[in-house]
């Protein structure tokens, strides 16, 4: 693997000219022209590019993707607030962004303005063996400017890794440069008030088995509310579909906390928040369902011949039009007083002080969370094993749907309250549960998808090109039904892995203490 660029900080006393003069004392240099540089640093909301070692920049209308060991990929784009992979012209850059970012938009995280000096380290034959860049930059945030420490970046040249290492060693050991403790990307995003690592979709809460249930609930509900708050602006602005998805997931998890921890909160406050979270889940559902339909579009049309796939354009227009209508309704709800009140009630319940000893309204508030969570995990797992064993070829689809809902309940219990329990039990259980949920999810999603597409028939018939789309829809429905049958056939084997005697014994032992 080629050497990675190394970022160094200049000695504080050096200006640009003095730094170049110092470098010339020890290195053979070719000096390029100094230039002004204005760029916007981009990443997804959850920091996917940074996690993969990639960095995206926008200069004017040109998007550039940098990855160690790969040529810079560039394309002209619409420099709007968020850039989806689908917004990038077809080509290598779009393909790579789809792999790195998925459905997430690239968002502007920091605007950097500075002076850049390019230099080349050459050998006795005047061949370039390392590339240097000195930059003095400011982060521009509105009317404010934050000056970053001057930085020198040493980039390797293919085939000259040893020269790159020697150059870095010389700069650090002999010339007083120091290795930067964070990348310029991280420093710039932090100076802009952002989180370089991005915002995570799952809460990470430290719990102990003996912790009071009300304290554990407070920590988990607070973390979930923070995730909801963080994703709400992106969901309102419709930057990418994942904002709404993670907002909804945080709501579902909060509902699970209230369901599982009965007797921990005051009954009236708990009941009110449960009702309001249920409402919030309902109003956000239609747009999310349509997002899923559009995300599955490529999989829908892939099995079709090109002419048949083209005939489905009318169907896509109908789905997109319906989404636009639902999206307008959702925006009003997300910006409305009721949704704001839901978040305030959520945060207020999370901040409820510990219950007084013997509080009759909160009898389980001081019960150890390990006891409550262990009991619920054991009970839900036992019920899933019982219900799953009863499913056979003659069972109605509703039986698999109910098992899927129980699986979600168990997964939320493990993800939210599994911290006090042995990780060597929790992680394998979650893994087999994910496999089971994947099969059950495919079965249910394909049923919903088929019902949804059948329901569009009347609207599609009156759409230009609609009759042809209806004909092309037949093979699509065949594929959907085949996927559903395959999921049903996979169920027995996947369920058997989830409900092995060994795993049941582990669950009883780990969560039964």
Secondary structure, DSSP 8 states (H G I E B T S, - for coil): -----EEEE--TT--HHHHHHHHHHHS-EEEEEEEEEEEEEEE-TT-HHHHTTEEEEEETTEEEEEETTS--EEEE---SSEE-GGGS-TTHHHHHHHHHHTT--EEEEEEEEEEEEEEEEE-TT--EEEEEEEEEEEEEETTEEEE---EEEEEE-TT-HHHHHHHHHHHHHTS--EE-SS-HHHHHHHHTT--TT---SS------TTSBHHHHHHHHHHHHHHHHHHHHHHHHHT--HHHHHHHHHHHHHHHHHHHHTTTSS-HHHHHHHHHHHHHHHHHHHHHHHHHHHHHTHHHHHHTS-HHHHHHTHHHHHHHHHHHHHHHHHHHHHHTSHHHHHHHHHHHHHHT-----TT-GGGTTTTSBHHHHHHHHHHHHHHHHHHHHHT--TTS-HHHHHHHHHHHHHHHHHHHHH-TTS-HHHHHHHHHHHHHHHHHHHHHHHHHHHHHHHHHTHHHHHTSTTHHHHHHHHHHHHHHHHHHHHHHHHHHHHHHHHHT-HHHHHHHHHHH--
